[in-house]
């Protein structure tokens, strides 16, 4: 499934980021294949907020559709 | 070295270049000030909105860099930081101790570059407050460079950093990455440049005429994993406790609470700027100081050399380069620009601005923009010229065109807003609504249409939300100062050129011809008295002149609304037109310019048809 379908509070693991340009930038912010993050908030129809420990990142909804994830818990 | 030719910094022979590097908002500027003292210079990096501060530390030179997450070329800030870091002899890397997992990525990259490094582990008080322990000695050992714990804003650890700065060491590069670097050693000797090559940095590949190795992702992944290893070894307690700041951050993002907070914030800003700055303060700076003292003074000086005539008019006439330009730029714009940049810096440093961007992302996506475009739009209510310069931070050409067009067409700047508000308020709620609905509709229709018809892609929102914190007033003031300075440097020549063109049109009577040309449109389409044409033309010189010109005409309520809508949509002032030409291509600028003429009369005409 893709990140836009994650629910708030779910722990997820990133499987792949299909946007080439973002993929490289995302590694630096701690989002990469195999990284464990939390879906910490969702703005209705808007960006998804993911957090790893103390860092939070806002991901636009369309971009979230290009990020493949698995749900951990 | 290929860098910094644009930056005219005088570096004495034998002086070492100490470069400050770090993520955004980690407190670098405090270290910079502590090292350099009072004598600081700010240079703009050519072709960007990025400024570099530089000063002296003993016999050596200290250079600040913009806050970045890594050394590469994803945006202007990074390109500038990269150039300055490549040029440095010693790197002082400031790290936010609370965000080790984010900040160490840059630290490890700097270490892989093979430069002597010293790390200031800042915001240690935040770490303690959150119940986290960091094993500083172990961190230093793992990195292979000195690490000094600091609380820079309270002055803790600063003198230690100063004392230790020349003990900076080349750290432990990632063994696998070092292998890659060695494998191209015959081609590129310099380790920093070799690393940039391996990370597919376009500028560096071009310099050496090489093709990308396509190793960037692999190297980033290795580095990221190493960061995670280090963090798990040196951070001694689990840090997943939610604090009150997280709560505030959450309320800012949740639309139910976030939208009211946003409206209250914007209301306060516009109240302060609209009432206090645009009203009381500008009356003193423009009315008393510039028009009361400066203009008579400069006129009397010039009239000693030139007696009347064309040259006199060009210099100190009604639209003179030495009268209109300084009065407008310093008397009217500067207080507004300072106020706007002050509030923007406040929003930025408190961590609220990126949350506003996240909150408005959805709405802006209808217009082919992402949340970041909220920044130029808010600034547009201050000054369109300033806002148009800021469209540089948007991701793609398409987004820049859309934002520039929307700014030029629909957003009234603060100078104009004051006059408009004064004229429309007495008409009653109905007319205020007609005005607002018309302008908002034009904004929405123009935005969606441009998004549909313009080729190219828009970029998606992907931003880091820094923790919510109380901004440091000194930092906010410094930012306000350097941004205002940059604006004045960029915009003043344009305003002067604008004044020159207007005087030229006036002296050659072309201004009259333009008015005669437009009069039939004003009378027949807009159903306004032909004198209103005058106000529209004056609006090109200064947007508020135009609006003010309308107050002298005897207009009924309907005519007033029509005139105000038209003048809001009508071409922006001459300086913002010139910024458009500077920032965009000639064709794009002309299209936006002509487009706003046509749309202004079209919408005004439709409104006249309905109302009259």
Interface residues (C-beta under 8 A of the other chain):
Chain A: X19 X22 X23 X24 X25 X26 X27 X28 X29 X30 X32 X33 X41 X43 X44 X45 X46 X47 X49 X52 X53 X54 X55 X56 X57 X58 X59 X60 X61 X62 X63
Chain B: X69 X70 X74 X98 X99 X101 X102 X105 X106 X216 X217 X220 X221 X224 X239 X240 X249 X250 X253 X254 X255 X354 X355 X357 X358 X359 X361 X362 X365 X370 X371 X460 X461 X462 X463 X464 X465 X467
